[in-house]
Amino acid sequence: MINRYEVLIMLSVLLFSMGLAGVMIRRNLLVVIMSLEIMLNAVVLSFVAAAANSQSLHGAAMTFFIYVAATCEIALAMAIVVLLVKRRGSLDMSVEQELKG
């Protein structure tokens, strides 16, 4: 019998794989950023599942810190996206090859 913890971990793995596929396949910068957010949410889900399974608050604390880091990451990413759209007029990542240095 599959318990609730295993279902949440399987869902977390599925979400993480979908996000990883989005990062690897897509070329649109906004879709890549959204895929990264899906991956972060999968990690948060796994922490919450582990915390619920162990009856501790460590997963909730890690969830808080991950969401704080994700908020900072999305604020910086959106600023970069706006800057690139103003300069290049495109969200295609292949246009930005010169940024790789």
C-alpha positions as CSV (number, residue, x, y, z in Angstrom):
1,M,0.0,0.0,0.0
2,I,1.4,3.4,-1.0
3,N,1.3,5.9,1.8
4,R,0.9,9.7,1.6
5,Y,4.6,10.4,1.9
6,E,5.4,8.2,-1.1
7,V,2.7,9.9,-3.2
8,L,4.1,13.3,-2.4
9,I,7.6,12.3,-3.2
10,M,6.5,10.8,-6.5
11,L,4.6,14.1,-7.3
12,S,7.7,16.0,-6.4
13,V,9.9,14.0,-8.7
14,L,7.4,14.4,-11.5
15,L,7.3,18.2,-11.0
16,F,11.1,18.4,-10.9
17,S,11.4,16.4,-14.1
18,M,8.9,18.6,-15.9
19,G,10.8,21.7,-14.8
20,L,14.1,20.2,-15.8
21,A,12.7,19.3,-19.2
22,G,11.4,22.9,-19.6
23,V,14.8,24.3,-18.8
24,M,16.6,21.9,-21.2
25,I,14.2,22.1,-24.1
26,R,12.7,25.5,-24.3
27,R,14.5,28.6,-25.6
28,N,12.2,31.3,-24.3
29,L,13.6,33.0,-21.3
30,L,10.3,33.4,-19.5
31,V,9.5,29.7,-19.9
32,V,12.9,28.8,-18.6
33,I,12.4,31.0,-15.5
34,M,8.9,29.5,-14.9
35,S,10.5,26.0,-15.2
36,L,13.0,26.9,-12.6
37,E,10.2,28.0,-10.3
38,I,8.5,24.6,-10.9
39,M,11.7,22.9,-9.9
40,L,11.9,25.0,-6.7
41,N,8.3,24.2,-5.8
42,A,9.1,20.5,-6.3
43,V,12.0,20.8,-3.8
44,V,9.6,22.6,-1.4
45,L,7.1,19.8,-1.8
46,S,9.7,17.2,-0.9
47,F,10.7,19.1,2.2
48,V,7.1,19.4,3.3
49,A,6.5,15.7,2.7
50,A,9.6,14.8,4.7
51,A,8.6,17.1,7.5
52,A,5.1,15.6,7.6
53,N,6.5,12.1,7.6
54,S,8.9,12.8,10.5
55,Q,6.5,15.0,12.4
56,S,9.0,17.8,12.7
57,L,9.1,21.5,11.8
58,H,12.5,21.4,10.0
59,G,10.8,21.0,6.6
60,A,8.6,24.1,7.3
61,A,11.7,26.1,8.2
62,M,13.4,25.1,5.0
63,T,10.3,25.9,3.0
64,F,10.3,29.4,4.4
65,F,14.0,30.0,3.4
66,I,13.5,28.5,0.0
67,Y,10.5,30.8,-0.7
68,V,12.6,33.8,0.4
69,A,15.4,32.8,-1.9
70,A,12.9,32.1,-4.8
71,T,11.4,35.6,-4.3
72,C,14.8,37.2,-4.6
73,E,15.6,35.1,-7.6
74,I,12.4,36.0,-9.4
75,A,12.8,39.7,-8.7
76,L,16.3,39.6,-10.2
77,A,15.3,37.5,-13.1
78,M,12.4,39.7,-14.1
79,A,14.7,42.8,-13.9
80,I,17.1,41.0,-16.3
81,V,14.3,40.0,-18.6
82,V,13.0,43.6,-18.8
83,L,16.6,44.8,-19.5
84,L,17.1,42.2,-22.2
85,V,13.8,42.9,-23.9
86,K,14.6,46.6,-23.9
87,R,18.1,46.1,-25.4
88,R,17.4,43.2,-27.8
89,G,13.7,43.1,-28.3
90,S,13.6,39.3,-28.0
91,L,13.2,36.7,-25.3
92,D,15.1,34.0,-27.3
93,M,18.1,32.8,-25.3
94,S,20.1,32.1,-28.5
95,V,20.2,35.8,-29.1
96,E,22.1,36.3,-25.8
97,Q,25.2,34.1,-26.7
98,E,27.5,37.0,-25.9
99,L,26.5,37.0,-22.3
100,K,28.2,33.7,-21.7
101,G,31.6,35.4,-21.8
